[in-house]
Every structure is written in C-alpha cells, then in structure tokens.
C-alpha cells in the first residue's frame, strides 16, 4: 500500500490561457507527500512531496492519511500507470488492549 499524507486541505490555483480559444482558465493543484521505499524496500527517511491536479468540480482532499484507490491504476501499452489521483482515506488501526 502506498501511503499518502495530505497536510493541508487547500489547493493552489494556477491561471493559464487556453490555446483553443484564448480564454482564461484555471488549474487547481493540491500538495501531498508520498511515503516511498527504496529498491530494497526500506522506507525513506522523509516522504516525497508531490502535487496533483484536481478535477474541475472536485473539492480539495481534507488533511489526513490516504492511499491510491485501485481505480487510479490502468494498463496502457502493456505498462502499469497511475491515471488519476483517486485517493481513499486510510482508517486508523484499532488496537485491542
């Protein structure tokens, strides 16, 4: 499981001009942190910062712990790719005392 942390439930707005019709448009990017491992499977000391685009009407994800939803993956030309930033909240484990 790939663990992703979202520290802030906000997004950055990036304005741009459409090449199609010259209209002003906006992209919305949210920042997250991926907890990755090296080739031997050892956890990195710090998570890697990355950004992903939100869909037009999508609200930013609230702060919390997530993993990639299985529907975020697809196979294209025989290669596994992440096609969307669909996240699923990670439920905290409940330990029995």
N, CA, C and O atoms as a Tinker XYZ file with bonds, in Angstrom:
   388  protein
     1  N      0.845000   -1.178000    0.000000    73     2
     2  CA     0.000000    0.000000    0.000000    64     1     3
     3  C      0.889000    1.240000    0.000000    63     2     4     5
     4  O      1.853000    1.330000    0.760000    81     3
     5  N      0.556000    2.172000   -0.846000    73     3     6
     6  CA     1.263000    3.450000   -0.894000    64     5     7
     7  C      0.536000    4.416000    0.020000    63     6     8     9
     8  O     -0.635000    4.729000   -0.197000    81     7
     9  N      1.236000    4.889000    1.046000    73     7    10
    10  CA     0.633000    5.819000    1.992000    64     9    11
    11  C      0.908000    7.238000    1.537000    63    10    12    13
    12  O      2.041000    7.588000    1.206000    81    11
    13  N     -0.141000    8.055000    1.524000    73    11    14
    14  CA    -0.048000    9.447000    1.090000    64    13    15
    15  C     -0.601000   10.325000    2.206000    63    14    16    17
    16  O     -1.686000   10.074000    2.730000    81    15
    17  N      0.154000   11.350000    2.560000    73    15    18
    18  CA    -0.281000   12.293000    3.582000    64    17    19
    19  C     -0.643000   13.611000    2.922000    63    18    20    21
    20  O      0.115000   14.148000    2.115000    81    19
    21  N     -1.811000   14.121000    3.275000    73    19    22
    22  CA    -2.192000   15.475000    2.882000    64    21    23
    23  C     -2.180000   16.300000    4.157000    63    22    24    25
    24  O     -2.952000   16.055000    5.084000    81    23
    25  N     -1.281000   17.288000    4.186000    73    23    26
    26  CA    -1.096000   18.090000    5.392000    64    25    27
    27  C     -2.114000   19.222000    5.487000    63    26    28    29
    28  O     -2.515000   19.600000    6.588000    81    27
    29  N     -2.541000   19.774000    4.333000    73    27    30
    30  CA    -3.490000   20.882000    4.324000    64    29    31
    31  C     -4.589000   20.601000    3.309000    63    30    32    33
    32  O     -4.316000   20.148000    2.197000    81    31
    33  N     -5.808000   20.865000    3.689000    73    31    34
    34  CA    -6.944000   20.635000    2.810000    64    33    35
    35  C     -7.221000   21.804000    1.882000    63    34    36    37
    36  O     -8.376000   22.167000    1.660000    81    35
    37  N     -6.168000   22.392000    1.342000    73    35    38
    38  CA    -6.297000   23.526000    0.433000    64    37    39
    39  C     -5.611000   23.205000   -0.884000    63    38    40    41
    40  O     -4.871000   22.226000   -0.986000    81    39
    41  N     -5.859000   24.037000   -1.896000    73    39    42
    42  CA    -5.198000   23.840000   -3.176000    64    41    43
    43  C     -4.693000   25.173000   -3.712000    63    42    44    45
    44  O     -5.128000   26.243000   -3.287000    81    43
    45  N     -3.774000   25.078000   -4.647000    73    43    46
    46  CA    -3.197000   26.240000   -5.312000    64    45    47
    47  C     -3.915000   26.413000   -6.650000    63    46    48    49
    48  O     -4.153000   25.435000   -7.358000    81    47
    49  N     -4.258000   27.644000   -6.993000    73    47    50
    50  CA    -4.892000   27.924000   -8.281000    64    49    51
    51  C     -3.829000   28.440000   -9.246000    63    50    52    53
    52  O     -3.093000   29.378000   -8.940000    81    51
    53  N     -3.766000   27.806000  -10.423000    73    51    54
    54  CA    -2.770000   28.172000  -11.419000    64    53    55
    55  C     -3.508000   28.691000  -12.661000    63    54    56    57
    56  O     -4.137000   27.906000  -13.370000    81    55
    57  N     -3.440000   29.994000  -12.931000    73    55    58
    58  CA    -4.128000   30.531000  -14.110000    64    57    59
    59  C     -3.330000   30.248000  -15.389000    63    58    60    61
    60  O     -2.101000   30.191000  -15.374000    81    59
    61  N     -4.061000   30.074000  -16.492000    73    59    62
    62  CA    -3.415000   29.911000  -17.789000    64    61    63
    63  C     -4.393000   30.354000  -18.876000    63    62    64    65
    64  O     -5.593000   30.475000  -18.633000    81    63
    65  N     -3.869000   30.592000  -20.069000    73    63    66
    66  CA    -4.682000   30.979000  -21.213000    64    65    67
    67  C     -4.865000   29.771000  -22.115000    63    66    68    69
    68  O     -3.891000   29.126000  -22.503000    81    67
    69  N     -6.107000   29.467000  -22.448000    73    67    70
    70  CA    -6.426000   28.323000  -23.299000    64    69    71
    71  C     -5.860000   28.533000  -24.703000    63    70    72    73
    72  O     -6.058000   29.594000  -25.296000    81    71
    73  N     -5.164000   27.540000  -25.235000    73    71    74
    74  CA    -4.656000   27.613000  -26.605000    64    73    75
    75  C     -5.797000   27.496000  -27.605000    63    74    76    77
    76  O     -5.703000   27.975000  -28.735000    81    75
    77  N     -6.871000   26.855000  -27.172000    73    75    78
    78  CA    -8.005000   26.608000  -28.062000    64    77    79
    79  C     -8.742000   27.892000  -28.426000    63    78    80    81
    80  O     -9.001000   28.151000  -29.601000    81    79
    81  N     -9.083000   28.703000  -27.406000    73    79    82
    82  CA    -9.888000   29.893000  -27.686000    64    81    83
    83  C     -9.364000   31.167000  -27.020000    63    82    84    85
    84  O    -10.001000   32.216000  -27.118000    81    83
    85  N     -8.223000   31.091000  -26.350000    73    83    86
    86  CA    -7.640000   32.274000  -25.718000    64    85    87
    87  C     -8.299000   32.705000  -24.423000    63    86    88    89
    88  O     -7.960000   33.754000  -23.876000    81    87
    89  N     -9.246000   31.903000  -23.920000    73    87    90
    90  CA    -9.933000   32.270000  -22.680000    64    89    91
    91  C     -9.045000   31.971000  -21.471000    63    90    92    93
    92  O     -8.161000   31.115000  -21.518000    81    91
    93  N     -9.309000   32.704000  -20.391000    73    91    94
    94  CA    -8.567000   32.470000  -19.153000    64    93    95
    95  C     -9.153000   31.256000  -18.441000    63    94    96    97
    96  O    -10.368000   31.153000  -18.272000    81    95
    97  N     -8.296000   30.353000  -18.032000    73    95    98
    98  CA    -8.695000   29.123000  -17.366000    64    97    99
    99  C     -7.888000   28.999000  -16.074000    63    98   100   101
   100  O     -6.976000   29.783000  -15.810000    81    99
   101  N     -8.248000   27.997000  -15.282000    73    99   102
   102  CA    -7.518000   27.751000  -14.039000    64   101   103
   103  C     -7.327000   26.254000  -13.837000    63   102   104   105
   104  O     -8.223000   25.454000  -14.104000    81   103
   105  N     -6.155000   25.901000  -13.366000    73   103   106
   106  CA    -5.891000   24.557000  -12.870000    64   105   107
   107  C     -5.809000   24.663000  -11.363000    63   106   108   109
   108  O     -5.383000   25.684000  -10.822000    81   107
   109  N     -6.220000   23.599000  -10.687000    73   107   110
   110  CA    -6.114000   23.582000   -9.226000    64   109   111
   111  C     -5.239000   22.405000   -8.832000    63   110   112   113
   112  O     -5.507000   21.259000   -9.193000    81   111
   113  N     -4.194000   22.709000   -8.090000    73   111   114
   114  CA    -3.210000   21.698000   -7.704000    64   113   115
   115  C     -3.164000   21.584000   -6.191000    63   114   116   117
   116  O     -3.109000   22.585000   -5.476000    81   115
   117  N     -3.188000   20.334000   -5.714000    73   115   118
   118  CA    -3.078000   20.087000   -4.280000    64   117   119
   119  C     -1.740000   19.408000   -4.003000    63   118   120   121
   120  O     -1.268000   18.600000   -4.803000    81   119
   121  N     -1.142000   19.738000   -2.879000    73   119   122
   122  CA     0.141000   19.170000   -2.488000    64   121   123
   123  C     -0.082000   18.001000   -1.534000    63   122   124   125
   124  O     -0.952000   18.043000   -0.664000    81   123
   125  N      0.725000   16.957000   -1.720000    73   123   126
   126  CA     0.663000   15.777000   -0.856000    64   125   127
   127  C      2.080000   15.242000   -0.676000    63   126   128   129
   128  O      3.029000   15.731000   -1.290000    81   127
   129  N      2.203000   14.237000    0.169000    73   127   130
   130  CA     3.501000   13.627000    0.463000    64   129   131
   131  C      3.361000   12.109000    0.367000    63   130   132   133
   132  O      2.514000   11.514000    1.034000    81   131
   133  N      4.194000   11.491000   -0.464000    73   131   134
   134  CA     4.157000   10.037000   -0.641000    64   133   135
   135  C      5.242000    9.403000    0.217000    63   134   136   137
   136  O      6.402000    9.815000    0.178000    81   135
   137  N      4.855000    8.408000    0.983000    73   135   138
   138  CA     5.793000    7.666000    1.818000    64   137   139
   139  C      6.322000    6.514000    0.968000    63   138   140   141
   140  O      5.658000    5.491000    0.806000    81   139
   141  N      7.525000    6.696000    0.430000    73   139   142
   142  CA     8.083000    5.757000   -0.538000    64   141   143
   143  C      9.168000    4.895000    0.102000    63   142   144   145
   144  O      9.619000    5.147000    1.220000    81   143
   145  N      9.567000    3.879000   -0.642000    73   143   146
   146  CA    10.648000    2.983000   -0.218000    64   145   147
   147  C     11.699000    2.924000   -1.305000    63   146   148   149
   148  O     11.430000    3.285000   -2.451000    81   147
   149  N     12.899000    2.472000   -0.958000    73   147   150
   150  CA    13.956000    2.316000   -1.960000    64   149   151
   151  C     13.826000    0.950000   -2.633000    63   150   152   153
   152  O     12.879000    0.212000   -2.361000    81   151
   153  N     14.764000    0.616000   -3.501000    73   151   154
   154  CA    14.699000   -0.638000   -4.255000    64   153   155
   155  C     14.781000   -1.873000   -3.366000    63   154   156   157
   156  O     14.352000   -2.954000   -3.770000    81   155
   157  N     15.322000   -1.728000   -2.173000    73   155   158
   158  CA    15.402000   -2.851000   -1.233000    64   157   159
   159  C     14.178000   -2.906000   -0.315000    63   158   160   161
   160  O     14.054000   -3.822000    0.498000    81   159
   161  N     13.282000   -1.937000   -0.441000    73   159   162
   162  CA    12.072000   -1.920000    0.374000    64   161   163
   163  C     12.194000   -1.166000    1.680000    63   162   164   165
   164  O     11.269000   -1.179000    2.492000    81   163
   165  N     13.317000   -0.512000    1.895000    73   163   166
   166  CA    13.498000    0.266000    3.122000    64   165   167
   167  C     12.784000    1.616000    2.985000    63   166   168   169
   168  O     12.895000    2.288000    1.960000    81   167
   169  N     12.063000    1.994000    4.020000    73   167   170
   170  CA    11.329000    3.263000    3.996000    64   169   171
   171  C     12.291000    4.441000    3.919000    63   170   172   173
   172  O     13.327000    4.463000    4.584000    81   171
   173  N     11.930000    5.411000    3.099000    73   171   174
   174  CA    12.717000    6.641000    3.008000    64   173   175
   175  C     12.624000    7.386000    4.331000    63   174   176   177
   176  O     11.631000    7.270000    5.050000    81   175
   177  N     13.655000    8.145000    4.645000    73   175   178
   178  CA    13.685000    8.892000    5.896000    64   177   179
   179  C     12.559000    9.924000    5.954000    63   178   180   181
   180  O     11.955000   10.134000    7.006000    81   179
   181  N     12.282000   10.566000    4.815000    73   179   182
   182  CA    11.230000   11.578000    4.731000    64   181   183
   183  C     10.318000   11.265000    3.549000    63   182   184   185
   184  O     10.773000   10.702000    2.553000    81   183
   185  N      9.042000   11.620000    3.644000    73   183   186
   186  CA     8.151000   11.414000    2.492000    64   185   187
   187  C      8.504000   12.376000    1.358000    63   186   188   189
   188  O      9.075000   13.441000    1.590000    81   187
   189  N      8.155000   11.986000    0.125000    73   187   190
   190  CA     8.427000   12.798000   -1.063000    64   189   191
   191  C      7.231000   13.707000   -1.348000    63   190   192   193
   192  O      6.091000   13.249000   -1.422000    81   191
   193  N      7.510000   14.996000   -1.504000    73   191   194
   194  CA     6.460000   15.969000   -1.815000    64   193   195
   195  C      6.100000   15.857000   -3.300000    63   194   196   197
   196  O      6.983000   15.727000   -4.148000    81   195
   197  N      4.794000   15.909000   -3.610000    73   195   198
   198  CA     4.349000   15.935000   -4.997000    64   197   199
   199  C      3.040000   16.705000   -5.082000    63   198   200   201
   200  O      2.399000   16.965000   -4.063000    81   199
   201  N      2.654000   17.061000   -6.268000    73   199   202
   202  CA     1.397000   17.764000   -6.481000    64   201   203
   203  C      0.553000   17.003000   -7.492000    63   202   204   205
   204  O      1.078000   16.296000   -8.352000    81   203
   205  N     -0.758000   17.156000   -7.379000    73   203   206
   206  CA    -1.646000   16.529000   -8.349000    64   205   207
   207  C     -2.784000   17.488000   -8.650000    63   206   208   209
   208  O     -3.177000   18.295000   -7.807000    81   207
   209  N     -3.309000   17.388000   -9.866000    73   207   210
   210  CA    -4.384000   18.271000  -10.300000    64   209   211
   211  C     -5.727000   17.739000   -9.843000    63   210   212   213
   212  O     -5.980000   16.534000   -9.873000    81   211
   213  N     -6.574000   18.645000   -9.425000    73   211   214
   214  CA    -7.940000   18.303000   -9.067000    64   213   215
   215  C     -8.832000   18.461000  -10.301000    63   214   216   217
   216  O     -8.573000   19.309000  -11.155000    81   215
   217  N     -9.872000   17.650000  -10.389000    73   215   218
   218  CA   -10.838000   17.807000  -11.465000    64   217   219
   219  C    -11.574000   19.127000  -11.277000    63   218   220   221
   220  O    -11.550000   19.707000  -10.192000    81   219
   221  N    -12.214000   19.590000  -12.314000    73   219   222
   222  CA   -12.841000   20.910000  -12.324000    64   221   223
   223  C    -13.746000   21.171000  -11.114000    63   222   224   225
   224  O    -13.623000   22.215000  -10.474000    81   223
   225  N    -14.635000   20.255000  -10.797000    73   223   226
   226  CA   -15.579000   20.476000   -9.701000    64   225   227
   227  C    -15.184000   19.748000   -8.414000    63   226   228   229
   228  O    -15.961000   19.711000   -7.460000    81   227
   229  N    -14.010000   19.185000   -8.386000    73   227   230
   230  CA   -13.565000   18.406000   -7.228000    64   229   231
   231  C    -13.085000   19.318000   -6.107000    63   230   232   233
   232  O    -12.323000   20.256000   -6.340000    81   231
   233  N    -13.534000   19.037000   -4.903000    73   231   234
   234  CA   -13.063000   19.763000   -3.727000    64   233   235
   235  C    -11.700000   19.211000   -3.315000    63   234   236   237
   236  O    -11.430000   18.030000   -3.532000    81   235
   237  N    -10.831000   20.042000   -2.723000    73   235   238
   238  CA    -9.556000   19.530000   -2.228000    64   237   239
   239  C     -9.791000   18.458000   -1.163000    63   238   240   241
   240  O    -10.771000   18.510000   -0.420000    81   239
   241  N     -8.891000   17.502000   -1.101000    73   239   242
   242  CA    -8.979000   16.464000   -0.076000    64   241   243
   243  C     -8.669000   17.080000    1.282000    63   242   244   245
   244  O     -7.764000   17.908000    1.384000    81   243
   245  N     -9.396000   16.699000    2.320000    73   243   246
   246  CA    -9.079000   17.185000    3.662000    64   245   247
   247  C     -7.741000   16.623000    4.136000    63   246   248   249
   248  O     -7.289000   15.588000    3.647000    81   247
   249  N     -7.120000   17.299000    5.078000    73   247   250
   250  CA    -5.877000   16.800000    5.667000    64   249   251
   251  C     -6.119000   15.398000    6.223000    63   250   252   253
   252  O     -7.166000   15.126000    6.809000    81   251
   253  N     -5.150000   14.522000    6.035000    73   251   254
   254  CA    -5.287000   13.164000    6.546000    64   253   255
   255  C     -4.382000   12.189000    5.819000    63   254   256   257
   256  O     -3.532000   12.581000    5.020000    81   255
   257  N     -4.578000   10.925000    6.109000    73   255   258
   258  CA    -3.794000    9.836000    5.524000    64   257   259
   259  C     -4.638000    9.120000    4.472000    63   258   260   261
   260  O     -5.812000    8.824000    4.699000    81   259
   261  N     -4.030000    8.846000    3.324000    73   259   262
   262  CA    -4.719000    8.249000    2.191000    64   261   263
   263  C     -3.850000    7.173000    1.544000    63   262   264   265
   264  O     -2.666000    7.030000    1.850000    81   263
   265  N     -4.480000    6.424000    0.641000    73   263   266
   266  CA    -3.766000    5.534000   -0.261000    64   265   267
   267  C     -4.422000    5.681000   -1.622000    63   266   268   269
   268  O     -5.528000    6.213000   -1.719000    81   267
   269  N     -3.764000    5.219000   -2.671000    73   267   270
   270  CA    -4.354000    5.297000   -4.004000    64   269   271
   271  C     -5.477000    4.275000   -4.131000    63   270   272   273
   272  O     -5.315000    3.116000   -3.749000    81   271
   273  N     -6.596000    4.700000   -4.658000    73   271   274
   274  CA    -7.725000    3.816000   -4.906000    64   273   275
   275  C     -7.356000    2.882000   -6.063000    63   274   276   277
   276  O     -6.655000    3.310000   -6.980000    81   275
   277  N     -7.803000    1.621000   -6.051000    73   275   278
   278  CA    -7.469000    0.700000   -7.146000    64   277   279
   279  C     -7.851000    1.226000   -8.537000    63   278   280   281
   280  O     -7.197000    0.885000   -9.523000    81   279
   281  N     -8.896000    2.049000   -8.626000    73   279   282
   282  CA    -9.301000    2.580000   -9.935000    64   281   283
   283  C     -8.360000    3.674000  -10.444000    63   282   284   285
   284  O     -8.530000    4.158000  -11.563000    81   283
   285  N     -7.377000    4.068000   -9.640000    73   283   286
   286  CA    -6.402000    5.070000  -10.077000    64   285   287
   287  C     -5.371000    4.478000  -11.032000    63   286   288   289
   288  O     -4.611000    5.219000  -11.655000    81   287
   289  N     -5.335000    3.162000  -11.156000    73   287   290
   290  CA    -4.350000    2.481000  -11.997000    64   289   291
   291  C     -4.987000    1.976000  -13.278000    63   290   292   293
   292  O     -6.165000    1.621000  -13.303000    81   291
   293  N     -4.197000    1.948000  -14.340000    73   291   294
   294  CA    -4.628000    1.312000  -15.580000    64   293   295
   295  C     -3.388000    0.782000  -16.296000    63   294   296   297
   296  O     -2.256000    1.128000  -15.957000    81   295
   297  N     -3.628000   -0.059000  -17.288000    73   295   298
   298  CA    -2.535000   -0.578000  -18.110000    64   297   299
   299  C     -2.690000    0.018000  -19.497000    63   298   300   301
   300  O     -3.724000   -0.147000  -20.145000    81   299
   301  N     -1.657000    0.711000  -19.946000    73   299   302
   302  CA    -1.636000    1.319000  -21.285000    64   301   303
   303  C     -0.385000    0.853000  -22.003000    63   302   304   305
   304  O      0.726000    0.971000  -21.487000    81   303
   305  N     -0.579000    0.329000  -23.183000    73   303   306
   306  CA     0.545000   -0.174000  -23.986000    64   305   307
   307  C      1.402000   -1.150000  -23.197000    63   306   308   309
   308  O      2.628000   -1.155000  -23.311000    81   307
   309  N      0.733000   -1.984000  -22.388000    73   307   310
   310  CA     1.445000   -3.004000  -21.629000    64   309   311
   311  C      2.177000   -2.491000  -20.402000    63   310   312   313
   312  O      2.958000   -3.226000  -19.797000    81   311
   313  N      1.937000   -1.237000  -20.025000    73   311   314
   314  CA     2.624000   -0.658000  -18.866000    64   313   315
   315  C      1.602000   -0.191000  -17.837000    63   314   316   317
   316  O      0.593000    0.425000  -18.181000    81   315
   317  N      1.876000   -0.490000  -16.573000    73   315   318
   318  CA     1.028000   -0.051000  -15.480000    64   317   319
   319  C      1.273000    1.431000  -15.228000    63   318   320   321
   320  O      2.416000    1.858000  -15.065000    81   319
   321  N      0.195000    2.217000  -15.195000    73   319   322
   322  CA     0.321000    3.650000  -14.965000    64   321   323
   323  C     -0.694000    4.111000  -13.929000    63   322   324   325
   324  O     -1.733000    3.482000  -13.727000    81   323
   325  N     -0.372000    5.216000  -13.279000    73   323   326
   326  CA    -1.332000    5.888000  -12.414000    64   325   327
   327  C     -2.027000    6.911000  -13.302000    63   326   328   329
   328  O     -1.399000    7.853000  -13.786000    81   327
   329  N     -3.326000    6.721000  -13.514000    73   327   330
   330  CA    -4.042000    7.574000  -14.460000    64   329   331
   331  C     -4.838000    8.677000  -13.792000    63   330   332   333
   332  O     -5.284000    9.608000  -14.463000    81   331
   333  N     -5.023000    8.593000  -12.497000    73   331   334
   334  CA    -5.838000    9.580000  -11.809000    64   333   335
   335  C     -5.397000    9.636000  -10.350000    63   334   336   337
   336  O     -4.834000    8.676000   -9.822000    81   335
   337  N     -5.656000   10.753000   -9.718000    73   335   338
   338  CA    -5.305000   10.911000   -8.309000    64   337   339
   339  C     -6.509000   10.593000   -7.435000    63   338   340   341
   340  O     -6.933000   11.415000   -6.623000    81   339
   341  N     -7.047000    9.413000   -7.604000    73   339   342
   342  CA    -8.165000    8.995000   -6.759000    64   341   343
   343  C     -7.600000    8.440000   -5.464000    63   342   344   345
   344  O     -6.851000    7.463000   -5.457000    81   343
   345  N     -7.970000    9.079000   -4.383000    73   343   346
   346  CA    -7.441000    8.685000   -3.082000    64   345   347
   347  C     -8.547000    8.097000   -2.217000    63   346   348   349
   348  O     -9.717000    8.461000   -2.336000    81   347
   349  N     -8.149000    7.188000   -1.352000    73   347   350
   350  CA    -9.049000    6.566000   -0.391000    64   349   351
   351  C     -8.484000    6.819000    0.996000    63   350   352   353
   352  O     -7.305000    6.557000    1.236000    81   351
   353  N     -9.305000    7.328000    1.924000    73   351   354
   354  CA    -8.797000    7.544000    3.283000    64   353   355
   355  C     -8.332000    6.235000    3.906000    63   354   356   357
   356  O     -8.940000    5.185000    3.699000    81   355
   357  N     -7.247000    6.309000    4.670000    73   355   358
   358  CA    -6.744000    5.150000    5.413000    64   357   359
   359  C     -7.342000    5.226000    6.796000    63   358   360   361
   360  O     -7.178000    6.220000    7.505000    81   359
   361  N     -8.021000    4.197000    7.166000    73   359   362
   362  CA    -8.620000    4.160000    8.505000    64   361   363
   363  C     -7.545000    3.841000    9.521000    63   362   364   365
   364  O     -6.749000    2.927000    9.308000    81   363
   365  N     -7.504000    4.577000   10.626000    73   363   366
   366  CA    -6.507000    4.276000   11.644000    64   365   367
   367  C     -6.769000    2.869000   12.219000    63   366   368   369
   368  O     -7.916000    2.458000   12.395000    81   367
   369  N     -5.696000    2.165000   12.499000    73   367   370
   370  CA    -5.866000    0.821000   13.044000    64   369   371
   371  C     -6.358000    0.921000   14.484000    63   370   372   373
   372  O     -5.942000    1.794000   15.246000    81   371
   373  N     -7.241000    0.015000   14.827000    73   371   374
   374  CA    -7.747000   -0.014000   16.207000    64   373   375
   375  C     -7.105000   -1.196000   16.915000    63   374   376   377
   376  O     -7.327000   -2.352000   16.556000    81   375
   377  N     -6.324000   -0.892000   17.904000    73   375   378
   378  CA    -5.605000   -1.943000   18.641000    64   377   379
   379  C     -6.412000   -2.304000   19.874000    63   378   380   381
   380  O     -6.899000   -1.441000   20.604000    81   379
   381  N     -6.536000   -3.596000   20.082000    73   379   382
   382  CA    -7.219000   -4.096000   21.265000    64   381   383
   383  C     -6.231000   -4.148000   22.431000    63   382   384   385
   384  O     -5.110000   -4.634000   22.277000    81   383
   385  N     -6.634000   -3.660000   23.566000    73   383   386
   386  CA    -5.736000   -3.664000   24.741000    64   385   387
   387  C     -5.840000   -4.987000   25.461000    63   386   388
   388  O     -5.169000   -5.195000   26.472000    81   387
